[in-house]
Amino acid sequence: MTFNQHLNTVPFVSVDHMMKLVLTVGIDTFLRELAEVIEEDFRRWETFDKTPRIAAHSPDGVIELMPTSDGTLYGFKYVNGHPKNTRQGRQTVTAFGVLSDVGNGYPMLLSEMTILTALRTAATSAVVARYLARKDARSMAIIGNGAQSEFQARAFKSIMGIDTLKLFDIDPAASAKCQRNLEGLGFSIEICDSAERAVEGVEIITTVTADKQCATILTDNMVGPGVHINAVGGDCPGKTELHRNILLRSDIFVEYPPQTRVEGEIQQLAKDHPVTELWQVMTGAADGRTSEGQITLFDSVGFATEDFSALRYVRSKLEATGLYEELDLLADPDEPRDLYGMLLRCEASLKSRAALAS
Ligand SMILES: NC(=O)c1ccc[n+]([C@@H]2O[C@H](COP(=O)([O-])OP(=O)(O)OC[C@H]3O[C@@H](n4cnc5c(N)ncnc54)[C@H](O)[C@@H]3O)[C@@H](O)[C@H]2O)c1
């Protein structure tokens, strides 16, 4: 623990520090380096303790805990998903996370993860597309132009070379915002008036809408041969984006089947419908895209190892940038078993200060 030297403090990365960290590293470099760490961790999949995330569902949303460990480090993320939140000025998705030392159980990092989740989701999507999309892919439709959308666009540009975007959102103001935010980055951008228009002629389709229901953002006739679908928005029981017939025509790739079968697009299919795990593709144990005409589908729900990788990456940047503060989070009595005595000494010190002041 080079910089976490005090036994009572934990390095804390606030939203302000996260933004400065991302900008100091550079958004494209951050996405590329993060993608490498995510891929590196997928390649050592067997070393991780894995469990489907623990979800607490309510009528308007979900709160989830996402833990994992590689035996040396332990990480978890707290994340919510509440599609109606934006109407009250809140984010649909907000998150924070912790990375700890398995050897002594002490937290080594507490970080905001709302921005980090957008970055890690986009980096994961783009890494996966490198294995599954056609090598000559340059154009992408983005359906759903909310908080995640620009991050997806930037990751696909810096990792996959995507430079042509077709945008669609049921709220035209969201598409206008997305286009404005991506100006000057070398994209050719068209705002479309329907999802059908947006997917015409593109090699990659990203669906990243928020709606707490089984929606049909894409119907079967909208997906032609050779397309790669990056389905990000369907990530809860009863919350999907694709018509079932698309799934039946696609080769489906998932993060962790026990979680995706409950939360992903494949909740619409039989429990034993064949899927390929990403780690197998990344280690060469299974094929990614094998033909020009194949339809590939990344049924993304977001898995704990991706957040673990993101926390690990952020921590690796702290010492050089100093973009964190020390949070007084851990009790540190002079003698470890004298926790109560520490409270008494605090009381005595408060009393003597009060006596001095009177
Ligand atoms: N797979 C993952 O790892 C992962 C990670 C983060 C977020 N997500 C999911 O991605 C989705 C988007 O998240 P966000 O933070 O961008 O949400 P957001 O609320 O900021 O944006 C969602 C956008 O989708 C649009 N939309 C809703 N229904 C639509 C439809 N039928 N057609 C076109 N557009 C539609 C909304 O108008 C809005 O602009 C959420 O469902 C979230 O749960 C998944």
The ligand as a Gaussian input file, in Angstrom:
#p B3LYP/6-31G(d) Opt

LIG

0 1
 N      -25.132000      -3.294000     -19.549000
 C      -24.513000      -2.489000     -18.728000
 O      -23.402000      -2.776000     -18.271000
 C      -25.137000      -1.172000     -18.382000
 C      -24.379000      -0.196000     -17.722000
 C      -24.961000       1.053000     -17.483000
 C      -26.282000       1.286000     -17.865000
 N      -27.004000       0.279000     -18.469000
 C      -28.394000       0.499000     -18.890000
 O      -28.354000       1.346000     -20.022000
 C      -29.587000       2.048000     -20.122000
 C      -29.341000       3.514000     -20.421000
 O      -28.731000       4.132000     -19.314000
 P      -28.528000       5.706000     -19.281000
 O      -27.780000       6.000000     -18.035000
 O      -27.999000       6.186000     -20.594000
 O      -30.068000       6.156000     -19.144000
 P      -30.699000       7.577000     -19.504000
 O      -32.033000       7.596000     -18.817000
 O      -29.745000       8.671000     -19.262000
 O      -30.937000       7.495000     -21.101000
 C      -31.825000       6.595000     -21.695000
 C      -32.354000       7.199000     -23.003000
 O      -33.162000       6.203000     -23.647000
 C      -34.220000       6.891000     -24.288000
 N      -35.285000       5.938000     -24.596000
 C      -36.161000       5.339000     -23.747000
 N      -36.988000       4.519000     -24.437000
 C      -36.600000       4.593000     -25.742000
 C      -37.061000       3.979000     -26.934000
 N      -38.095000       3.136000     -26.921000
 N      -36.428000       4.268000     -28.102000
 C      -35.386000       5.143000     -28.130000
 N      -34.911000       5.767000     -27.034000
 C      -35.516000       5.503000     -25.842000
 C      -34.604000       7.982000     -23.289000
 O      -35.342000       9.028000     -23.905000
 C      -33.237000       8.429000     -22.784000
 O      -32.724000       9.518000     -23.509000
 C      -30.322000       1.802000     -18.800000
 O      -31.339000       0.846000     -19.036000
 C      -29.265000       1.236000     -17.888000
 O      -29.813000       0.360000     -16.926000
 C      -26.457000      -0.934000     -18.732000

